[in-house]
Amino acid sequence: MSVQLDDRLSPFHSFHNRHGHQSDSLPVPRYTEQAQVSERVLHRSSTLPSTLANGRGVRDREYKYRTDNVEVDLGPCPWGLLYAAYGRGGTVRGTVTFLKKCSSVLQVTVTLQASLSITTSMHTMVSGFASKPLITRKVTVFMADSSSSPSPVQGGTSFPFNLPFPETIDDLDVSLPPSCSVFYPITAEINYTVRIDVVRGKFYRHEMRTIPILYLPKSSPQLPPMVGMPWALSGDELPPGLKRVDVAGVWPDECHAHSADRELATVELFLPDSPVFAAGDLIPLGLRIRCHSSPAIPKLLSGNIGVFLVKRKKVWVSEGRQISVKELAVGRVSDLHVNSMVEGAMYLTMELQAGEVGTELSWSVPGFIDVEYIIRVIVRPPAYAKHLPVFKRDEVIQLCTDPYGSLTRELLTMDGTPTPALGLYSTPAAMSALRSS
């Protein structure tokens, strides 16, 4: 069955203020001192690993970065990405090696940081900027003896470091979000970096290097998926593991229906009781249309049913007074199966694919940005039946990157090393990492 998204629903790209009015302002690029992808800054070292700059291949790529006096080695990475990538529970492991003899070195620190930045614009001008630190983890790899004059650090001296990723944001009981960028209608970015600081005494300058990295966490449902919908439903009693939600009817403005007429037909959506699914899975769904007073109506309504999976990104700006909403349909039901049809009632089953395997993830930084997934159901009457309502329902679900039980098996295979969710990696995420350096 061919279906189309409803053009009369709220637009996929909208910008609303607290009074519900939609803004027509177009976004403009954020102007900063940081170089964009197509720009270059003179007298500054490249943000790319030295092995990539030297033209080495993907499989033997190592992540080494230099300042005037030290080299930072984040080790080899088998994932073949532009920057070192880490999964949920991963650890940034590396070494800081002095390239030559350095005097008056007081301290060497390595800091793992993550931050969220949101930029808004109005009439070609930047109208607002908000930022939030997400995590800060700092380790001191060298500290000079304060009781005497610091001895020089010889060239070739290395200091290892380990910086594990926490499970949650520092001040919130919320899982760490992945590296990402949202460019329209506003700019929102989540960046992860490793910063190396070499503090020296006397008249030596402080050396600092910020290295972009990628955090791509995997997740999986805690419960096994439901195999499918029941072939038939008798009455209002539901089998275990199944829940029912009402699909509300929206009556035409010109139709002044009486209260009795509004109970003319009912539409119910059936789905698994646990609203957590793996990306790429087939979500079993059921739909029941009932109208005992007019047995022909269920068949009329069944001719134009649309069921979609919608990805919704919400970004709060102006200290929460405005919200930007962007929606994208990532899946839809193409086949409807009529399981039972009796007088005045029709029961249909279907399967909705939850996007592509490993590419979808529900996550949130409360009050700043939210990525959620919605099962959108639209049941329309025929064009000639203008006296009947349109039934609509948005049901929020949660998507994980990987199937149930797969992460445990993967950890055993990888000797305990968490694998990043490579399906979350995209060009915008890479651009965001590049700008954070």
Secondary structure, DSSP 8 states (H G I E B T S, - for coil): ------TTSS-SEEEE-TTS-B----------SS--TT---TT---SS-HHHHTT--STT-EEEEE-SSEEEEEEE-TT--SS-EE-TT-EEEEEEEESS-BSSEEEEEEEEEEEEEEEEEETTEEEEEEEEEEEEEEEEEEE--TTS----B-TT-EEEEEEE--SB-TTSSSB---SEEE-SSSEEEEEEEEEEEEEE-TT---EEEEEEEEE------SS-------S---TT---TTEEEEEEEEE--TT----HHHHTS-EEEEEEESS-EEETT-EEEEEEEEE-TT-TTHHHHHTTSEEEEEEEEEEEEETTTTEEEEEEEEEEE----EEEEEETTEEEEEEEEE-SSTT----EEETTTEEEEEEEEEEE---TT-TTS-EEEEEEEEEEESS-TTHHHHHHHHTTT-----GGG--HHHHHHHHHT-
